Amino acid sequence: MTEISPGSRVIRVTVVRIDRPRGTMRVGDWFEVHGSRLVIPEGKSICPYAFAAVAPVITLRQQDLPADHWFVRKPYIAGPDAEENLIMKVEAIPVETAA
């Protein structure tokens, strides 16, 4: 039987690397998607281009995936600016531990 990595309606996207910041996002910044609602910490912002890069895969992580699925093994998405080199980690957060 194939091992399953559970999805969640709560997805957290965290900045894990940024070489040349061009906006306000920094390593450690995060946002969450709760179902269809976007949650951004108070006083923070998110680059719309970075969000556009990660948005198509958010629904993928909301569903259960095989443990060996590429997105479970390597849950990283790059931002669109090659010089900035923004890397974001996409994680399914169990509902009971979500912020």
C-alpha positions in Angstrom: 0.0 0.0 0.0 1.3 3.5 -0.9 2.0 5.8 2.0 -0.1 9.0 1.9 1.0 12.5 2.8 -2.3 14.2 4.0 -3.4 17.4 2.5 -5.1 20.2 4.5 -7.4 23.1 3.8 -4.7 25.2 5.5 -1.6 25.7 3.4 1.4 27.8 4.6 3.8 29.4 2.2 7.1 30.5 3.8 10.0 32.4 2.2 13.1 30.2 2.8 15.5 32.0 0.5 15.9 35.4 -1.1 19.2 36.6 -2.5 18.4 40.1 -3.7 15.2 41.4 -2.2 13.4 43.8 -4.4 10.3 44.3 -2.3 9.3 43.9 1.4 9.4 40.1 1.6 12.2 38.6 3.7 13.3 35.1 4.8 10.8 33.8 7.3 7.9 35.8 6.0 4.8 33.6 5.4 1.2 33.6 4.4 -1.5 31.0 4.6 -4.5 29.9 2.5 -7.4 28.7 4.6 -9.7 27.1 2.0 -10.2 30.0 -0.3 -9.2 32.7 2.1 -5.8 34.4 2.0 -4.3 35.2 5.5 -1.4 37.5 5.8 0.1 38.5 9.2 -0.8 42.0 10.3 1.7 44.6 9.0 3.2 42.3 6.4 2.6 42.2 2.6 3.1 39.7 -0.1 4.5 40.4 -3.6 1.7 39.7 -6.1 4.2 38.2 -8.5 5.4 35.7 -5.9 1.8 34.8 -5.1 1.1 34.3 -8.8 4.0 31.9 -9.0 2.8 29.7 -6.1 -1.0 30.0 -6.5 -1.4 27.2 -9.1 0.1 24.6 -6.7 -1.8 25.6 -3.6 -4.8 23.4 -4.5 -2.5 20.5 -5.2 -1.3 20.5 -1.6 -4.8 20.8 -0.3 -5.4 17.2 -1.3 -3.9 14.0 -0.1 -0.8 13.0 -2.1 1.3 9.9 -2.3 4.3 10.3 0.0 6.7 9.9 -2.9 4.9 12.6 -5.0 7.4 15.2 -6.3 5.6 18.0 -4.4 5.8 16.2 -1.1 9.5 15.4 -1.5 10.4 18.9 -2.8 7.8 21.4 -1.7 9.6 24.5 -3.1 8.5 27.0 -5.6 10.7 29.8 -7.1 9.5 33.3 -7.6 9.5 34.8 -11.1 12.6 37.1 -10.8 15.8 35.1 -11.4 18.0 37.8 -9.9 16.0 38.0 -6.7 16.0 34.2 -6.4 13.0 34.0 -4.1 12.3 30.4 -2.9 9.1 29.5 -1.1 8.2 26.4 0.8 4.6 25.1 0.5 3.3 23.0 3.4 0.0 21.4 4.4 -0.7 22.4 8.0 -2.9 20.2 10.1 -6.0 22.3 10.9 -5.6 21.9 14.7 -2.1 23.5 14.6 -2.9 26.3 12.1 -2.4 30.0 13.3 
